[in-house]
Amino acid sequence: MDNMFDWNRMRALLATAETGSLSAAARKLGLTQPTVGRQVSALEEELGLALFERTARSMTLTDAGRDLLTDARAMGDAANRIAMLAYGRGQTLEGTVRITASDMMSAYVLPDTLLKLRALAPRLRVDVIASNDVRDILKREADIAIRHVRPDQSDLIARSIGDAPANLYASKGYLAARGRPAQLSELEQHDFISMGDDTLFMQAMHERGIPVRAENLRSGSTSGITIWEMVRKGFGIFPMSQDIAGQFDDVEPVLGEVTDLSFPVWLVTHRDLHTSRRIRLVFDLLAEMLGEREV
Protein backbone atom coordinates (compact mmCIF):
# COMPACT_ATOMS: atom_id res chain seq x y z
CA MET A 1 0.00 0.00 0.00
CA ASP A 2 1.28 3.46 -0.88
CA ASN A 3 2.45 5.37 2.18
CA MET A 4 0.96 8.61 0.83
CA PHE A 5 -2.53 8.77 2.33
CA ASP A 6 -5.19 10.55 0.26
CA TRP A 7 -7.65 12.32 2.59
CA ASN A 8 -10.02 13.02 -0.32
CA ARG A 9 -10.77 9.30 -0.53
CA MET A 10 -11.71 9.21 3.15
CA ARG A 11 -13.93 12.26 2.69
CA ALA A 12 -15.67 10.41 -0.13
CA LEU A 13 -16.19 7.42 2.18
CA LEU A 14 -17.67 9.58 4.93
CA ALA A 15 -20.00 11.48 2.61
CA THR A 16 -21.21 8.34 0.88
CA ALA A 17 -21.81 6.53 4.18
CA GLU A 18 -23.70 9.50 5.61
CA THR A 19 -25.86 10.19 2.54
CA GLY A 20 -26.35 6.64 1.28
CA SER A 21 -25.55 7.25 -2.38
CA LEU A 22 -22.81 8.55 -4.65
CA SER A 23 -25.03 11.25 -6.14
CA ALA A 24 -25.96 12.64 -2.71
CA ALA A 25 -22.33 12.45 -1.58
CA ALA A 26 -21.28 14.34 -4.70
CA ARG A 27 -23.77 17.11 -3.95
CA LYS A 28 -22.55 17.33 -0.36
CA LEU A 29 -18.90 17.56 -1.41
CA GLY A 30 -19.48 19.81 -4.43
CA LEU A 31 -18.01 17.20 -6.78
CA THR A 32 -19.30 15.11 -9.66
CA GLN A 33 -20.72 11.64 -9.04
CA PRO A 34 -18.03 9.91 -11.14
CA THR A 35 -15.31 11.66 -9.13
CA VAL A 36 -16.74 10.48 -5.82
CA GLY A 37 -17.19 6.99 -7.23
CA ARG A 38 -13.55 6.88 -8.33
CA GLN A 39 -12.36 8.04 -4.92
CA VAL A 40 -14.38 5.38 -3.10
CA SER A 41 -13.18 2.66 -5.49
CA ALA A 42 -9.58 3.84 -5.14
CA LEU A 43 -9.85 3.65 -1.35
CA GLU A 44 -11.23 0.11 -1.56
CA GLU A 45 -8.41 -0.89 -3.88
CA GLU A 46 -5.81 0.76 -1.65
CA LEU A 47 -7.09 -1.07 1.43
CA GLY A 48 -7.91 -4.31 -0.34
CA LEU A 49 -11.41 -4.25 1.18
CA ALA A 50 -14.96 -3.97 -0.11
CA LEU A 51 -16.39 -1.05 1.87
CA PHE A 52 -19.83 -0.81 0.23
CA GLU A 53 -22.46 -3.12 -1.15
CA ARG A 54 -23.68 -1.41 -4.31
CA THR A 55 -27.21 -1.44 -5.67
CA ALA A 56 -28.78 0.60 -8.44
CA ARG A 57 -29.94 3.31 -6.06
CA SER A 58 -27.90 3.08 -2.87
CA MET A 59 -24.59 2.28 -1.23
CA THR A 60 -24.67 0.20 1.96
CA LEU A 61 -21.63 -0.23 4.18
CA THR A 62 -20.15 -3.69 4.54
CA ASP A 63 -18.91 -4.93 7.91
CA ALA A 64 -15.42 -3.74 6.96
CA GLY A 65 -16.83 -0.36 5.96
CA ARG A 66 -18.63 0.03 9.27
CA ASP A 67 -15.45 -0.84 11.16
CA LEU A 68 -13.52 1.78 9.22
CA LEU A 69 -16.24 4.44 9.56
CA THR A 70 -15.60 5.05 13.28
CA ASP A 71 -11.96 5.91 12.68
CA ALA A 72 -12.86 7.88 9.56
CA ARG A 73 -15.26 10.05 11.54
CA ALA A 74 -12.61 10.69 14.18
CA MET A 75 -10.21 11.74 11.42
CA GLY A 76 -12.89 13.99 9.93
CA ASP A 77 -13.49 15.68 13.29
CA ALA A 78 -9.76 16.25 13.71
CA ALA A 79 -9.50 17.68 10.20
CA ASN A 80 -12.38 20.07 10.90
CA ARG A 81 -10.70 21.28 14.09
CA ILE A 82 -7.42 21.84 12.27
CA ALA A 83 -9.21 23.78 9.54
CA MET A 84 -11.01 25.88 12.15
CA LEU A 85 -7.77 26.73 13.95
CA ALA A 86 -5.97 27.51 10.71
CA TYR A 87 -8.81 29.74 9.57
CA GLY A 88 -8.83 31.60 12.89
CA ARG A 89 -5.11 32.22 12.80
CA GLY A 90 -5.24 33.32 9.19
CA GLN A 91 -7.71 36.14 9.79
CA THR A 92 -6.81 39.61 10.95
CA LEU A 93 -9.69 40.14 13.33
CA GLU A 94 -10.19 43.40 15.16
CA GLY A 95 -13.05 45.14 16.90
CA THR A 96 -15.42 44.03 19.64
CA VAL A 97 -17.77 41.07 19.96
CA ARG A 98 -20.37 41.11 22.74
CA ILE A 99 -21.41 37.74 24.17
CA THR A 100 -24.23 37.37 26.67
CA ALA A 101 -24.71 34.36 28.93
CA SER A 102 -25.90 33.58 32.43
CA ASP A 103 -23.69 34.84 35.22
CA MET A 104 -22.74 31.25 36.13
CA MET A 105 -21.70 30.37 32.59
CA SER A 106 -19.95 33.71 32.22
CA ALA A 107 -17.92 33.08 35.38
CA TYR A 108 -17.21 29.36 35.25
CA VAL A 109 -17.43 28.21 31.61
CA LEU A 110 -16.68 31.05 29.21
CA PRO A 111 -13.26 32.19 30.53
CA ASP A 112 -11.44 29.00 29.45
CA THR A 113 -13.11 29.14 26.05
CA LEU A 114 -12.34 32.84 25.58
CA LEU A 115 -8.67 32.26 26.40
CA LYS A 116 -8.52 29.85 23.46
CA LEU A 117 -10.26 32.45 21.32
CA ARG A 118 -7.72 35.10 22.33
CA ALA A 119 -4.89 32.84 21.20
CA LEU A 120 -6.54 32.59 17.77
CA ALA A 121 -7.49 36.26 17.42
CA PRO A 122 -5.31 38.31 19.80
CA ARG A 123 -6.48 41.67 18.41
CA LEU A 124 -10.14 40.88 18.96
CA ARG A 125 -11.88 42.28 22.04
CA VAL A 126 -14.63 40.19 23.64
CA ASP A 127 -17.06 41.77 26.09
CA VAL A 128 -19.12 39.38 28.22
CA ILE A 129 -22.56 40.52 29.34
CA ALA A 130 -23.24 38.34 32.37
CA SER A 131 -26.99 38.35 32.76
CA ASN A 132 -29.70 35.88 33.69
CA ASP A 133 -32.19 37.94 31.71
CA VAL A 134 -32.74 37.06 28.06
CA ARG A 135 -30.94 39.77 26.14
CA ASP A 136 -32.69 40.67 22.90
CA ILE A 137 -30.36 39.97 19.98
CA LEU A 138 -32.94 41.63 17.74
CA LYS A 139 -32.23 44.93 19.53
CA ARG A 140 -28.46 44.37 19.18
CA GLU A 141 -27.88 44.35 22.93
CA ALA A 142 -25.39 41.58 22.22
CA ASP A 143 -23.86 40.00 19.12
CA ILE A 144 -23.99 36.39 20.33
CA ALA A 145 -26.12 34.85 23.05
CA ILE A 146 -25.88 31.53 24.86
CA ARG A 147 -29.40 30.42 25.74
CA HIS A 148 -31.20 27.40 27.10
CA VAL A 149 -34.34 27.80 24.98
CA ARG A 150 -34.31 27.84 21.18
CA PRO A 151 -35.53 31.22 19.92
CA ASP A 152 -38.37 31.20 17.40
CA GLN A 153 -37.77 34.59 15.75
CA SER A 154 -37.12 34.22 12.02
CA ASP A 155 -34.33 36.84 12.07
CA LEU A 156 -32.22 34.78 14.48
CA ILE A 157 -29.85 31.93 13.74
CA ALA A 158 -29.54 29.26 16.44
CA ARG A 159 -27.13 26.35 16.64
CA SER A 160 -27.55 23.52 19.12
CA ILE A 161 -24.46 22.88 21.26
CA GLY A 162 -26.06 19.85 22.89
CA ASP A 163 -27.55 19.06 26.27
CA ALA A 164 -25.73 20.04 29.45
CA PRO A 165 -25.96 17.32 32.15
CA ALA A 166 -27.26 18.75 35.42
CA ASN A 167 -28.38 17.50 38.83
CA LEU A 168 -29.39 18.76 42.23
CA TYR A 169 -26.43 19.72 44.43
CA ALA A 170 -25.84 20.62 48.06
CA SER A 171 -22.80 21.23 50.20
CA LYS A 172 -21.20 18.28 51.95
CA GLY A 173 -21.71 20.12 55.25
CA TYR A 174 -25.43 20.56 54.63
CA LEU A 175 -25.91 16.88 53.74
CA ALA A 176 -23.88 15.74 56.74
CA ALA A 177 -26.11 17.79 59.02
CA ARG A 178 -29.49 17.15 57.37
CA GLY A 179 -28.95 13.67 55.94
CA ARG A 180 -28.50 12.42 52.40
CA PRO A 181 -31.87 11.70 50.74
CA ALA A 182 -32.27 8.13 49.49
CA GLN A 183 -35.40 8.75 47.41
CA LEU A 184 -37.27 11.65 45.83
CA SER A 185 -39.98 11.84 48.49
CA GLU A 186 -37.36 12.63 51.14
CA LEU A 187 -36.59 15.90 49.35
CA GLU A 188 -39.80 17.26 50.85
CA GLN A 189 -37.93 17.50 54.17
CA HIS A 190 -35.07 19.58 52.77
CA ASP A 191 -34.36 23.25 52.10
CA PHE A 192 -34.10 24.57 48.56
CA ILE A 193 -32.73 27.85 47.26
CA SER A 194 -35.04 29.64 44.83
CA MET A 195 -33.96 31.60 41.79
CA GLY A 196 -36.17 34.47 40.70
CA ASP A 197 -39.92 33.90 40.92
CA ASP A 198 -40.78 31.21 43.48
CA THR A 199 -43.83 30.01 41.54
CA LEU A 200 -41.88 29.56 38.31
CA PHE A 201 -39.05 27.83 40.16
CA MET A 202 -41.43 25.37 41.82
CA GLN A 203 -43.18 24.74 38.50
CA ALA A 204 -39.86 23.99 36.80
CA MET A 205 -38.93 21.57 39.58
CA HIS A 206 -42.33 19.84 39.54
CA GLU A 207 -42.09 19.34 35.76
CA ARG A 208 -38.90 17.40 36.42
CA GLY A 209 -40.36 15.31 39.22
CA ILE A 210 -38.73 17.25 42.08
CA PRO A 211 -41.18 17.79 44.99
CA VAL A 212 -40.61 21.39 46.05
CA ARG A 213 -43.22 23.36 48.01
CA ALA A 214 -43.24 26.98 49.14
CA GLU A 215 -42.21 25.92 52.65
CA ASN A 216 -39.06 24.31 51.22
CA LEU A 217 -37.85 27.63 49.81
CA ARG A 218 -35.95 29.09 52.74
CA SER A 219 -33.76 31.47 50.70
CA GLY A 220 -33.30 32.76 47.19
CA SER A 221 -31.67 35.24 44.81
CA THR A 222 -31.78 36.44 41.22
CA SER A 223 -28.00 35.96 40.96
CA GLY A 224 -26.72 32.52 40.02
CA ILE A 225 -23.31 33.24 41.54
CA THR A 226 -24.91 34.35 44.82
CA ILE A 227 -27.08 31.24 44.91
CA TRP A 228 -24.08 29.00 44.28
CA GLU A 229 -22.20 30.58 47.18
CA MET A 230 -25.28 29.99 49.34
CA VAL A 231 -25.24 26.34 48.27
CA ARG A 232 -21.59 26.05 49.25
CA LYS A 233 -22.30 27.66 52.63
CA GLY A 234 -25.02 25.11 53.41
CA PHE A 235 -28.22 27.07 52.79
CA GLY A 236 -29.84 24.22 50.85
CA ILE A 237 -30.22 22.40 47.55
CA PHE A 238 -30.12 23.87 44.03
CA PRO A 239 -29.89 22.50 40.44
CA MET A 240 -26.56 23.02 38.67
CA SER A 241 -24.75 21.77 35.57
CA GLN A 242 -22.25 18.99 36.20
CA ASP A 243 -19.55 20.97 34.38
CA ILE A 244 -19.76 23.83 36.86
CA ALA A 245 -20.47 21.81 40.01
CA GLY A 246 -17.54 19.53 39.22
CA GLN A 247 -15.18 22.48 39.72
CA PHE A 248 -15.99 22.56 43.46
CA ASP A 249 -14.98 19.85 45.91
CA ASP A 250 -17.22 21.09 48.74
CA VAL A 251 -20.50 20.11 47.03
CA GLU A 252 -21.94 16.79 45.90
CA PRO A 253 -24.92 15.63 43.83
CA VAL A 254 -28.17 14.82 45.59
CA LEU A 255 -29.68 11.50 44.48
CA GLY A 256 -27.28 11.41 41.53
CA GLU A 257 -28.80 10.32 38.23
CA VAL A 258 -32.28 10.15 39.78
CA THR A 259 -32.40 13.93 39.52
CA ASP A 260 -31.41 14.27 35.86
CA LEU A 261 -32.06 17.94 35.07
CA SER A 262 -30.17 18.16 31.77
CA PHE A 263 -30.93 21.26 29.74
CA PRO A 264 -30.26 22.32 26.11
CA VAL A 265 -27.65 24.90 25.16
CA TRP A 266 -28.13 27.10 22.09
CA LEU A 267 -25.77 29.55 20.45
CA VAL A 268 -27.72 32.43 18.91
CA THR A 269 -26.94 35.41 16.69
CA HIS A 270 -28.80 37.74 14.36
CA ARG A 271 -29.04 36.59 10.75
CA ASP A 272 -27.40 39.83 9.53
CA LEU A 273 -24.54 39.56 12.01
CA HIS A 274 -23.83 36.01 10.88
CA THR A 275 -22.53 37.38 7.59
CA SER A 276 -19.89 39.41 9.46
CA ARG A 277 -16.51 37.67 9.27
CA ARG A 278 -15.76 38.64 12.87
CA ILE A 279 -19.10 37.46 14.28
CA ARG A 280 -19.14 34.34 12.13
CA LEU A 281 -15.68 33.28 13.27
CA VAL A 282 -16.43 33.83 16.96
CA PHE A 283 -19.79 32.08 16.57
CA ASP A 284 -18.19 29.04 14.90
CA LEU A 285 -15.29 28.87 17.35
CA LEU A 286 -17.63 29.08 20.33
CA ALA A 287 -19.74 26.27 18.89
CA GLU A 288 -16.61 24.18 18.36
CA MET A 289 -15.10 24.84 21.77
CA LEU A 290 -18.27 24.64 23.85
CA GLY A 291 -19.24 21.49 22.00
CA GLU A 292 -16.05 19.82 23.27
CA ARG A 293 -17.13 20.19 26.88
CA GLU A 294 -20.34 19.26 28.64
CA VAL A 295 -21.64 22.76 29.22
C-alpha positions as CSV (number, residue, x, y, z in Angstrom):
1,M,0.0,0.0,0.0
2,D,1.3,3.5,-0.9
3,N,2.4,5.4,2.2
4,M,1.0,8.6,0.8
5,F,-2.5,8.8,2.3
6,D,-5.2,10.6,0.3
7,W,-7.7,12.3,2.6
8,N,-10.0,13.0,-0.3
9,R,-10.8,9.3,-0.5
10,M,-11.7,9.2,3.1
11,R,-13.9,12.3,2.7
12,A,-15.7,10.4,-0.1
13,L,-16.2,7.4,2.2
14,L,-17.7,9.6,4.9
15,A,-20.0,11.5,2.6
16,T,-21.2,8.3,0.9
17,A,-21.8,6.5,4.2
18,E,-23.7,9.5,5.6
19,T,-25.9,10.2,2.5
20,G,-26.3,6.6,1.3
21,S,-25.5,7.3,-2.4
22,L,-22.8,8.5,-4.7
23,S,-25.0,11.2,-6.1
24,A,-26.0,12.6,-2.7
25,A,-22.3,12.4,-1.6
26,A,-21.3,14.3,-4.7
27,R,-23.8,17.1,-4.0
28,K,-22.5,17.3,-0.4
29,L,-18.9,17.6,-1.4
30,G,-19.5,19.8,-4.4
31,L,-18.0,17.2,-6.8
32,T,-19.3,15.1,-9.7
33,Q,-20.7,11.6,-9.0
34,P,-18.0,9.9,-11.1
35,T,-15.3,11.7,-9.1
36,V,-16.7,10.5,-5.8
37,G,-17.2,7.0,-7.2
38,R,-13.6,6.9,-8.3
39,Q,-12.4,8.0,-4.9
40,V,-14.4,5.4,-3.1
41,S,-13.2,2.7,-5.5
42,A,-9.6,3.8,-5.1
43,L,-9.8,3.6,-1.3
44,E,-11.2,0.1,-1.6
45,E,-8.4,-0.9,-3.9
46,E,-5.8,0.8,-1.7
47,L,-7.1,-1.1,1.4
48,G,-7.9,-4.3,-0.3
49,L,-11.4,-4.2,1.2
50,A,-15.0,-4.0,-0.1
51,L,-16.4,-1.1,1.9
52,F,-19.8,-0.8,0.2
53,E,-22.5,-3.1,-1.1
54,R,-23.7,-1.4,-4.3
55,T,-27.2,-1.4,-5.7
56,A,-28.8,0.6,-8.4
57,R,-29.9,3.3,-6.1
58,S,-27.9,3.1,-2.9
59,M,-24.6,2.3,-1.2
60,T,-24.7,0.2,2.0
61,L,-21.6,-0.2,4.2
62,T,-20.1,-3.7,4.5
63,D,-18.9,-4.9,7.9
64,A,-15.4,-3.7,7.0
65,G,-16.8,-0.4,6.0
66,R,-18.6,0.0,9.3
67,D,-15.4,-0.8,11.2
68,L,-13.5,1.8,9.2
69,L,-16.2,4.4,9.6
70,T,-15.6,5.0,13.3
71,D,-12.0,5.9,12.7
72,A,-12.9,7.9,9.6
73,R,-15.3,10.0,11.5
74,A,-12.6,10.7,14.2
75,M,-10.2,11.7,11.4
76,G,-12.9,14.0,9.9
77,D,-13.5,15.7,13.3
78,A,-9.8,16.3,13.7
79,A,-9.5,17.7,10.2
80,N,-12.4,20.1,10.9
81,R,-10.7,21.3,14.1
82,I,-7.4,21.8,12.3
83,A,-9.2,23.8,9.5
84,M,-11.0,25.9,12.2
85,L,-7.8,26.7,13.9
86,A,-6.0,27.5,10.7
87,Y,-8.8,29.7,9.6
88,G,-8.8,31.6,12.9
89,R,-5.1,32.2,12.8
90,G,-5.2,33.3,9.2
91,Q,-7.7,36.1,9.8
92,T,-6.8,39.6,11.0
93,L,-9.7,40.1,13.3
94,E,-10.2,43.4,15.2
95,G,-13.1,45.1,16.9
96,T,-15.4,44.0,19.6
97,V,-17.8,41.1,20.0
98,R,-20.4,41.1,22.7
99,I,-21.4,37.7,24.2
100,T,-24.2,37.4,26.7
101,A,-24.7,34.4,28.9
102,S,-25.9,33.6,32.4
103,D,-23.7,34.8,35.2
104,M,-22.7,31.3,36.1
105,M,-21.7,30.4,32.6
106,S,-20.0,33.7,32.2
107,A,-17.9,33.1,35.4
108,Y,-17.2,29.4,35.2
109,V,-17.4,28.2,31.6
110,L,-16.7,31.1,29.2
111,P,-13.3,32.2,30.5
112,D,-11.4,29.0,29.5
113,T,-13.1,29.1,26.1
114,L,-12.3,32.8,25.6
115,L,-8.7,32.3,26.4
116,K,-8.5,29.9,23.5
117,L,-10.3,32.4,21.3
118,R,-7.7,35.1,22.3
119,A,-4.9,32.8,21.2
120,L,-6.5,32.6,17.8
121,A,-7.5,36.3,17.4
122,P,-5.3,38.3,19.8
123,R,-6.5,41.7,18.4
124,L,-10.1,40.9,19.0
125,R,-11.9,42.3,22.0
126,V,-14.6,40.2,23.6
127,D,-17.1,41.8,26.1
128,V,-19.1,39.4,28.2
129,I,-22.6,40.5,29.3
130,A,-23.2,38.3,32.4
131,S,-27.0,38.3,32.8
132,N,-29.7,35.9,33.7
133,D,-32.2,37.9,31.7
134,V,-32.7,37.1,28.1
135,R,-30.9,39.8,26.1
136,D,-32.7,40.7,22.9
137,I,-30.4,40.0,20.0
138,L,-32.9,41.6,17.7
139,K,-32.2,44.9,19.5
140,R,-28.5,44.4,19.2
141,E,-27.9,44.3,22.9
142,A,-25.4,41.6,22.2
143,D,-23.9,40.0,19.1
144,I,-24.0,36.4,20.3
145,A,-26.1,34.8,23.0
146,I,-25.9,31.5,24.9
147,R,-29.4,30.4,25.7
148,H,-31.2,27.4,27.1
149,V,-34.3,27.8,25.0
150,R,-34.3,27.8,21.2
151,P,-35.5,31.2,19.9
152,D,-38.4,31.2,17.4
153,Q,-37.8,34.6,15.7
154,S,-37.1,34.2,12.0
155,D,-34.3,36.8,12.1
156,L,-32.2,34.8,14.5
157,I,-29.8,31.9,13.7
158,A,-29.5,29.3,16.4
159,R,-27.1,26.3,16.6
160,S,-27.5,23.5,19.1
161,I,-24.5,22.9,21.3
162,G,-26.1,19.8,22.9
163,D,-27.6,19.1,26.3
164,A,-25.7,20.0,29.4
165,P,-26.0,17.3,32.1
166,A,-27.3,18.7,35.4
167,N,-28.4,17.5,38.8
168,L,-29.4,18.8,42.2
169,Y,-26.4,19.7,44.4
170,A,-25.8,20.6,48.1
171,S,-22.8,21.2,50.2
172,K,-21.2,18.3,52.0
173,G,-21.7,20.1,55.2
174,Y,-25.4,20.6,54.6
175,L,-25.9,16.9,53.7
176,A,-23.9,15.7,56.7
177,A,-26.1,17.8,59.0
178,R,-29.5,17.2,57.4
179,G,-29.0,13.7,55.9
180,R,-28.5,12.4,52.4
181,P,-31.9,11.7,50.7
182,A,-32.3,8.1,49.5
183,Q,-35.4,8.8,47.4
184,L,-37.3,11.6,45.8
185,S,-40.0,11.8,48.5
186,E,-37.4,12.6,51.1
187,L,-36.6,15.9,49.3
188,E,-39.8,17.3,50.9
189,Q,-37.9,17.5,54.2
190,H,-35.1,19.6,52.8
191,D,-34.4,23.2,52.1
192,F,-34.1,24.6,48.6
193,I,-32.7,27.8,47.3
194,S,-35.0,29.6,44.8
195,M,-34.0,31.6,41.8
196,G,-36.2,34.5,40.7
197,D,-39.9,33.9,40.9
198,D,-40.8,31.2,43.5
199,T,-43.8,30.0,41.5
200,L,-41.9,29.6,38.3
201,F,-39.0,27.8,40.2
202,M,-41.4,25.4,41.8
203,Q,-43.2,24.7,38.5
204,A,-39.9,24.0,36.8
205,M,-38.9,21.6,39.6
206,H,-42.3,19.8,39.5
207,E,-42.1,19.3,35.8
208,R,-38.9,17.4,36.4
209,G,-40.4,15.3,39.2
210,I,-38.7,17.3,42.1
211,P,-41.2,17.8,45.0
212,V,-40.6,21.4,46.0
213,R,-43.2,23.4,48.0
214,A,-43.2,27.0,49.1
215,E,-42.2,25.9,52.7
216,N,-39.1,24.3,51.2
217,L,-37.9,27.6,49.8
218,R,-35.9,29.1,52.7
219,S,-33.8,31.5,50.7
220,G,-33.3,32.8,47.2
221,S,-31.7,35.2,44.8
222,T,-31.8,36.4,41.2
223,S,-28.0,36.0,41.0
224,G,-26.7,32.5,40.0
225,I,-23.3,33.2,41.5
226,T,-24.9,34.3,44.8
227,I,-27.1,31.2,44.9
228,W,-24.1,29.0,44.3
229,E,-22.2,30.6,47.2
230,M,-25.3,30.0,49.3
231,V,-25.2,26.3,48.3
232,R,-21.6,26.0,49.2
233,K,-22.3,27.7,52.6
234,G,-25.0,25.1,53.4
235,F,-28.2,27.1,52.8
236,G,-29.8,24.2,50.9
237,I,-30.2,22.4,47.5
238,F,-30.1,23.9,44.0
239,P,-29.9,22.5,40.4
240,M,-26.6,23.0,38.7
241,S,-24.8,21.8,35.6
242,Q,-22.2,19.0,36.2
243,D,-19.6,21.0,34.4
244,I,-19.8,23.8,36.9
245,A,-20.5,21.8,40.0
246,G,-17.5,19.5,39.2
247,Q,-15.2,22.5,39.7
248,F,-16.0,22.6,43.5
249,D,-15.0,19.8,45.9
250,D,-17.2,21.1,48.7
251,V,-20.5,20.1,47.0
252,E,-21.9,16.8,45.9
253,P,-24.9,15.6,43.8
254,V,-28.2,14.8,45.6
255,L,-29.7,11.5,44.5
256,G,-27.3,11.4,41.5
257,E,-28.8,10.3,38.2
258,V,-32.3,10.1,39.8
259,T,-32.4,13.9,39.5
260,D,-31.4,14.3,35.9
261,L,-32.1,17.9,35.1
262,S,-30.2,18.2,31.8
263,F,-30.9,21.3,29.7
264,P,-30.3,22.3,26.1
265,V,-27.6,24.9,25.2
266,W,-28.1,27.1,22.1
267,L,-25.8,29.6,20.5
268,V,-27.7,32.4,18.9
269,T,-26.9,35.4,16.7
270,H,-28.8,37.7,14.4
271,R,-29.0,36.6,10.8
272,D,-27.4,39.8,9.5
273,L,-24.5,39.6,12.0
274,H,-23.8,36.0,10.9
275,T,-22.5,37.4,7.6
276,S,-19.9,39.4,9.5
277,R,-16.5,37.7,9.3
278,R,-15.8,38.6,12.9
279,I,-19.1,37.5,14.3
280,R,-19.1,34.3,12.1
281,L,-15.7,33.3,13.3
282,V,-16.4,33.8,17.0
283,F,-19.8,32.1,16.6
284,D,-18.2,29.0,14.9
285,L,-15.3,28.9,17.4
286,L,-17.6,29.1,20.3
287,A,-19.7,26.3,18.9
288,E,-16.6,24.2,18.4
289,M,-15.1,24.8,21.8
290,L,-18.3,24.6,23.8
291,G,-19.2,21.5,22.0
292,E,-16.0,19.8,23.3
293,R,-17.1,20.2,26.9
294,E,-20.3,19.3,28.6
295,V,-21.6,22.8,29.2
